[in-house]
Amino acid sequence: MNRTHLPLIPEAVLRRHKVHESFDNRFRACARLLQALWRAETEIPIGTHTAHDGTSRKLGSRISDTAGQAGRNFMSTDVARLAWREFAYREPGSMIDEHRLWTNALSSQPLTLNVMGPLRLDTKLATKVLGAICPDLTDATVDAVLFEHSPGRRVESLTQDRTAWDAVITYVRETGETGFVALEFKYTETCGERQKELRSRYDELIPATGLFIDPAAVELRGPPLQQLMREHVLAQATIMRGDHSEGRFIVVAPALNQPVQDACARYAANLAPPSEGKAGFAVITLESFIAALGEQGDEAYAASLYRRYCDWSLIDDEIEANFAMRSAR
């Protein structure tokens, strides 16, 4: 089906799978149900959500603590081992929410590891996937894949804050020049989440990057564009510092997560024309990234990823089943 939007799921369906959350937008409700279906299909015990008042309830998009500690939020035992290792050896100052990583099936943190883990474990595969998602980098060889990475948190030569990328691919071209692709993964986020107040460093750094048509544009400094700006500016500051010859910042998000797609389009409209020495910006759908992974590597693994995160036909089946139940009464 060629979709332009996702359905409004009947409340009865959401309650049946214990994923009725009144604050969810349309996309998040569908994604939450999809995660509950994946959890049930893979026979992972349901987890709980604890509210601010201390009350707990079962939530279909959470997995139990025991299952979480066993690595069941990850798509293979190899990726689960990688997740344990990455958490143990995370960079000082990195922002990794342990509970979300292990037990929140909806979180973009385990999503990032599930998608990028095979690339970290196999740099030859990473090189092939890099060439597939960035056709101008077919002469590049990947030398590392890093998670929750910053080239320098709170460093004066960069942004002086804790801005970091979800994942980074570093590579070497045939010419010997080095570069990087910084990645931000979004799943159900909207880019409208609350942002911290910018440090004064941005007042000088934003104009110095040369990335923007109007460096003083107010919308760059608040949601939904602020995080995109910070990560893109960090990429450009890394190039300006001389860490690499080139780099780019890419957002990976589901095609039908409209708030993120709209935010990226608004952000791109603020950018000056691309030029040599400037960090590029692009948006890649999660679906196309998973497809590239399957085409260049393990088709079965990619198919499992797609089914868990992007197969909206499973939502259709639940709605149709609900219609059938109603008509049979």
N, C-alpha and C positions, 0 to 999 in steps of 0.2 A: 504494500500500500504506500502510495506517495502522499505523505502526511504534511499538512501545514500547521497542525496543532494537535494536542492530546485531548482526550475526553475529560469531562467532569464525571468523576466516578461516583455512582450512587452510594449514599452513606451506609446502606446495608452491607455493601461489599467491603467497604473500609472497616466497618466494625467487625465483620466476620473474620477478617485477617488481623484484627487488633492494630490497625494503622489509622484510625480516625483521629486526626489532629486538626483542630479548628483553625490553626494559624497557617496551615500549609496552603501555598498557592497551587495552581493546577498542575504545574510540572512536578513540584515536590510531592504532591499527593500520589501521582502516578509512579514516580521513582520510589517512593516509600513502599507502595504496594508491590512493586517489582522486586524489591529487596526481600520483602516478606515471602513472596512466592519462591525466590531463589533459596532462602533459608529453609523453607519447608521442603522443597524439592531435594535439597542436599541433606535433609534430616539433621539439621543443626538445631539444638534446643533454643527456644525463645528466651530472650533476655528481658530485663526490666529497665524502666526509666524512673528515676527518682526526682521528684519535683523539689522546688526550693523549700517547701514546707516539710520535707522529709517523707512524704507519702510516696509509695512505689506502686507501679502497675506494669503489667506485661505490655511490651511494645514489639510488634511484629518485625520491625526493622532493626531490632537489637538482637544480638546473640548472647547466650549465657556467659557468665564470667569464666566458667570452666572451659567452655568451647573456645572462648577468646584466647585464653592462655595456652590452649593447644594449637593456636594458629589457624582456626577454622574461618577466620575472616579473609583468608588469602586463598588464591586459586590453585595453589600447589604446595607441596611440602617444601620444595626448593625456595619458593617465594616467601613462605612462612619463616624459614631459617634466615633468609635475607632480612626480613622485617625485624626479627629478634636481634640480629647483629647490628642493623642500622640504628635501632633504638639504643642499644648498649653503647655504641660508638658515635652517637650523634654529635654534631659540632657543638662546642660550648655556646650557649645562648640560643640554641635552636628552639623553635616553638612546636613541640610535638605533644599533642594531648594523648596521653597513654590510653585513657578509657575509650576515646573515639577510635584510636588505632586498632585496638583489639576487639572491641565489641559493637561498634556502630557500623552496621553494614551500609548505611547511607553516606558515610563520611567520604570526602575526597582524599583523605590521608591514605586509607588502605587502597582506594582506587588508584592513586599515583603509583604505589608499590606494585599493585597487580598489573598495571599496564607497563610500567618501566622496569619492573624486576627482571624479566627475561633479557632485557637489553643490558642491564648491569651484569648479569651472569654470563653473557656471551657478547663480547665486543664486536665479533664478526657479524652477528645478527644486528647489533646496534648500528653498525656501519651501513648495512643494507637498508634498514628502516630509515635512517637519516637521509639517505639518497632518495628514498621513496617519498618522504614528506617534504623534503627540500631539494628539488631536482637540480638546483645549481650547486649542490654539494656532493655530486656523484664522484668527485675526485678526492673527497675527504675520507680519512680513516679515523674512526672513533678511538680515543685512548682512555676515556673514563666516562662513567655515568654516576652522578652524585645526587643525593637526596637532601632536601631541606638545606640547601647550600647558599651561603653568602661568601663573596670574595673578601669580606671584611665587615663584621658587625661593629657599629659604633666607631668606625674608622673615619678620621677627618678627611682623607682623600676621596672617600665615597659619600654615602648619604648620612653618616653619623648616627643612624638608627639601626634597628634590628631587621630591616627589610631583607628578605631572602626569597629564593625561588623554590618551588616544590621539587623540581628536578633540573639538572643541567647536563647537557651532553657536550663534552669537549672533544675537539678533533684537530687533526693536522692535515693540511692540504699537501698535494704533491710538491708544491713550491717550498714547503717547509713552514709556511705561515700557519699560525694556530688560531683557532676560533672557538666559539661556543654557541650553543642554542639553549637559552634559558626558558623553562616551561612552567606555566601556571595552569594547574588542573582545576576545573570547576565541574561539579556535578549538579547539586541542587542549589548551590549558592546563587545569589542574584546580583552580586557586586554592590548591592545597596546596604550591606552590613555596616554597622557603625565602625568608623575609622578613628584612629588616634590623631591628635593635633600634630600637624607637621612641624618638624624642627626648623629653626631659622636657616639652617644650611641650604634648604631647598630654594630660598629666595635668591641665592646666587647660583645654585647648581642648575635649576631649571632653565634659566636663560643661557647658561654656559654650554649646555648640551647641544643647542641648536636643533632640537627635535621638534619644536612646536611653532605653529604659525603665530600664535600669540602667547608668549611665555607667562603673561600676567592673567590669562584666562581663569576666572574664578572657578569654573566647573572642574578644572583639573585638580583642584585642591580638596574636593569633598566627594562623597559617594554620588554616583557609582563609578567615578573615574579615578579616584585617588590611588587606589591600590595598583591599578594598571600603570598609572604615571610613575609611582615609586619604583616598581619593578623595572620598567623601561628605562628610567633615569639611572637606576643602579647598573643596568647593562651598559649604558653609554659611558657612565663614569668609569666602569671597568676598562673599557677600550681607551678612554682618555688617559687613564693611569698607565697604560702600556702593558696590561696583563696579557692581552691578545690583540691580534691584528684586526679581527672582525668579530661581530657577534649579532645576535638577534634575540628578540623576546617573542614567544609564541604562547597564546592562550589556547588550551584544549578544552572544549566544552561540548555537551550534547547539542545536536543541531536544533532541537526543539526547546532548549532552555532559552526562551525568548528574552528574558531580562538580561542574561549575560551576552547574548548575541547583539542585542540593542546597545548595551553599554560599550561593547567593543567597536561597534559601528560609530558611535558618538566619539569614542576616543580617537579612532582613526581619522575622523573629520578634523581633529585638532592638530594633526601632524603635518609638519612641513614635508615637501617632496623628498623622497629618498635620495641620499647622496653618499659618495664614498666616505668611509670613516664614521658613518652614523649607524647606530644599532637599528636593525630593521624591526618591523612589527607585523605580525600575522595572526590569524585565527584559523585553527584547524578543528574540524568537528571530531568529537570522540569516536564517532562511527568510522570516519576515514582513517584515523590513527590505528584503531583496532584492525581495520581491513589491511592496512600496510603491514602490520605485525603478522597477520595471517598469511599474506602473500609472500612475505620474505622469510617466514620461519615456521612456527608450529600452527597449522591450520586448526587443529582440535582445540588448542589452548585459546586461540583467538575466538573461535566459535563459542566457547564457554564464557569468555569475557563479554562477548556481544549479548549472549542470552541473559547474563546477569544484569548488565547495565543498560542495554539499549533495545531489547526485544519487546517493543510495545504491543506486539500481537498477543502476548500473554495477558495484557490488561484487557484487550478486546475479548478474549475468551472468558474472562471473569465477568465482564459486563453482560455478555451473551448468556452465560449460565444464570446470571441473576434474572434476566428477562424470562428465561425458561422457567425458573422457579416461580416467578410471579404469575405467569400465565397458567401454570399447572394447579394453582390454588383454587 
